[in-house]
Every structure is written in C-alpha cells, then in structure tokens.
Amino acid sequence: MLEVTSSGLDWDGIAVEGGRMPGWDVRDLVVEDHMIALNLDTQPLMFERVEGGRTRTVVMPPGSVWVNPAGEPITHRIRAHSHFLNLTMAPAQLSRLTGQDGARLRGALGEMNPQLTALMSAVSAEAGQAGRHGRPLLDTLALGVATLLRGDFSPVQVVREPSGPLSPRQIKTVTELMRARLTEGVSVAELASTVGYSPDHFARCFRQSMGQTPHRHLTRLRVEEARRLLLGTDQPVSEIAAATGFADHAHLTRTLRRVLNMTPSALRGR
C-alpha cells in the first residue's frame, strides 16, 4: 500500500514512492534509473538475495539504505512486511547535477547515511504535499541527493576513517545487526560496511569501544539470548542452541561454561 508517490507530479529525472508491502519476489529485475531504498521500519528487514548464482540472507538495519546502480539486475525475495521509501534518479540527471558525464555508483546494502536519509525524507515530504514549493526546492533537494550519491557511493572512493572509538549510534547500528544475525552470524566486513569503515579499521575501533573483538561480542550476545531462553522457556536445549547460532547442544554447553561458569541444566536449576 503506497503512502506517498511523486507519480503525476511531472518531476523530471527524480521520483519517490513509499509505503508498506507484505513481501515480494523479483527475478532479474532491471531498473533503468539509480535506485535508493530506505528501511523506514523500526525493525531490521531480512530478505534473501541472489548474487553470482548464490543465495544469501541480507539484513537491512532500521534507517539503513540500499543503493542499486542503474542497469544492475535485482533478484531477491522478501517474506516479511516492510515499510519502505524508494527514490530513483536517472543517470543523466546524476551526471548533470554532479557535472560528471557517465557518473557511476557502487552498490551498497544496509549502510547508514543520515544525510541521505534526511534528504530522501524531504523529497518524500514534498511529494506528499503535491510539490507545493515548486521546482526550486525540488532542484535543491535533487542536487543534495546527487552530491551525496557521488561523494559517498562512488565506485572509487577515498574512505575517511576517523580514529578513536565508535560513536554510540555506530555501536547501536552494529549491535542491532549482530542481534538480527545471531543464528547465521555476520562477518566483520558486513559490520564495517554499515558504518562505512574498512574491516581492519572497524575491528580496531570496535575493540577500543567495547573492550573485545566483534566475534567475542557476538558470542556474548548469543550467550545472553540463550540464557534468556533457558530461563524463560521450556524449549529443548538443542533447539535453543540452533536458534542462537551454536553448532549443537555440546557447543552451547561449552560456551556457557566458559562465559558464565554454568551449564544449561545448572542454569535452569537455579
């Protein structure tokens, strides 16, 4: 169900639509324009994506964006309800606004970009008011979107990685992704991409912030969830192990003994 759309507003080179959908399945969909999707939900959006003939589960944290460059085929399945905002920009428009002929973008999925998010929301708000502020405001917003796309999603990008610990917002972003991926796990590279860092730099900043490596922190989150399920449900230990990313009952037992100095049965006994 669409909540906002620029259809019928005669906007040249840029369009927006947003709303809620129960899920969808697309195969080799090719969009002629650059597409930027924003997860408006308060929960991570999980879906299956086919890349290079292989299917993987992808997580978009709340407020994160997905950038799909023009002409790149899309094959994915989303089973859950989603609350989204899509913005498309014609390649010619991007080139004109950035002053670079043939300007290209890199694909990105699940990255946080607060400035781009704010501009997309402003474009959506203008569409929701039937473009009442006229072309001057739209052109200004389009220029801002193009500038951020070219600056932050260029195929050749100089990554500026500030030294020091992660910010509270960055910690919240990566922790939410870890919690959403307890079962299958998440790589350091995927975590780093959500805050725009290289994997090595992210790992150093994470350890500086949290006092432990990303892998150990993920293990800690798995232990916390397993402890909650052991104390709050009567699920078999083997099922809890599978649901929290442990290989089996024995793996969960060894980890709980190491981290909490207790076995699952002892924990439930207390």
LINJOCOR-V880493 format. One record per residue. N is the residue number from 1. PSI is psi in whole degrees, 0 to 359 (999 if undefined). NEAR is the number of other ideal C-beta (glycine too) atoms within 12 Angstrom. Layout:
# LINJOCOR-V880493
[[N/PSI/NEAR] [N/PSI/NEAR]]
This chain:
# LINJOCOR-V880493
[[1/120/14] [2/138/19] [3/336/19] [4/143/30] [5/148/25] [6/4/33] [7/131/17] [8/358/11] [9/357/24] [10/40/15] [11/131/29] [12/120/19] [13/356/29] [14/142/42] [15/158/36] [16/145/40] [17/148/31] [18/159/32] [19/208/22] [20/142/22] [21/146/26] [22/353/14] [23/160/18] [24/165/21] [25/114/18] [26/145/21] [27/118/14] [28/42/13] [29/126/18] [30/122/16] [31/129/25] [32/340/20] [33/162/28] [34/135/42] [35/132/40] [36/120/45] [37/141/40] [38/129/38] [39/107/41] [40/353/29] [41/165/27] [42/357/12] [43/154/20] [44/145/31] [45/120/39] [46/134/32] [47/166/33] [48/130/24] [49/135/29] [50/122/21] [51/123/18] [52/32/9] [53/358/8] [54/142/10] [55/132/14] [56/154/23] [57/129/29] [58/143/36] [59/126/39] [60/110/40] [61/159/41] [62/134/29] [63/2/34] [64/164/41] [65/157/44] [66/122/42] [67/121/41] [68/109/34] [69/152/30] [70/136/29] [71/351/19] [72/125/26] [73/148/21] [74/127/30] [75/111/25] [76/165/30] [77/127/22] [78/117/30] [79/335/16] [80/166/24] [81/146/20] [82/151/32] [83/113/28] [84/164/38] [85/122/41] [86/134/38] [87/133/46] [88/146/33] [89/129/47] [90/141/26] [91/321/30] [92/323/21] [93/317/29] [94/316/38] [95/318/22] [96/316/22] [97/330/31] [98/350/28] [99/24/13] [100/113/19] [101/137/12] [102/29/15] [103/132/29] [104/162/24] [105/157/37] [106/152/23] [107/149/29] [108/147/33] [109/121/34] [110/21/40] [111/150/39] [112/130/36] [113/87/30] [114/323/22] [115/316/20] [116/319/37] [117/316/30] [118/319/20] [119/320/34] [120/319/44] [121/323/27] [122/320/25] [123/318/42] [124/318/34] [125/322/24] [126/321/32] [127/322/35] [128/340/23] [129/23/17] [130/32/18] [131/38/29] [132/342/14] [133/357/19] [134/184/16] [135/324/18] [136/315/13] [137/317/21] [138/317/35] [139/322/23] [140/315/20] [141/318/35] [142/320/36] [143/319/25] [144/316/29] [145/313/44] [146/319/37] [147/317/24] [148/320/33] [149/314/45] [150/324/32] [151/322/26] [152/344/30] [153/32/36] [154/144/24] [155/326/18] [156/108/12] [157/132/19] [158/114/11] [159/119/21] [160/112/12] [161/101/21] [162/145/17] [163/166/11] [164/177/14] [165/165/18] [166/152/33] [167/161/19] [168/322/12] [169/319/18] [170/319/31] [171/317/26] [172/319/21] [173/310/37] [174/327/43] [175/321/30] [176/320/32] [177/319/43] [178/315/38] [179/323/29] [180/341/36] [181/31/32] [182/319/33] [183/307/25] [184/346/23] [185/169/26] [186/138/36] [187/160/22] [188/324/30] [189/319/18] [190/318/33] [191/317/41] [192/323/31] [193/334/36] [194/339/45] [195/6/40] [196/26/35] [197/160/33] [198/155/20] [199/316/24] [200/315/16] [201/320/25] [202/316/34] [203/321/28] [204/315/23] [205/322/30] [206/315/35] [207/324/20] [208/325/19] [209/318/26] [210/350/27] [211/12/13] [212/165/17] [213/160/21] [214/321/38] [215/315/21] [216/325/21] [217/320/30] [218/318/35] [219/318/28] [220/317/28] [221/322/32] [222/319/36] [223/317/34] [224/316/24] [225/319/32] [226/319/40] [227/318/28] [228/317/19] [229/323/29] [230/320/33] [231/333/21] [232/355/13] [233/171/17] [234/23/11] [235/145/22] [236/148/18] [237/324/29] [238/321/20] [239/320/20] [240/320/35] [241/314/30] [242/322/23] [243/341/22] [244/14/39] [245/10/30] [246/150/32] [247/321/17] [248/184/19] [249/316/24] [250/321/16] [251/317/24] [252/317/38] [253/314/27] [254/319/21] [255/317/33] [256/322/35] [257/322/18] [258/318/16] [259/316/24] [260/353/24] [261/34/12] [262/152/23] [263/165/24] [264/319/34] [265/322/16] [266/322/17] [267/315/25] [268/327/21] [269/327/10] [270/999/12]]
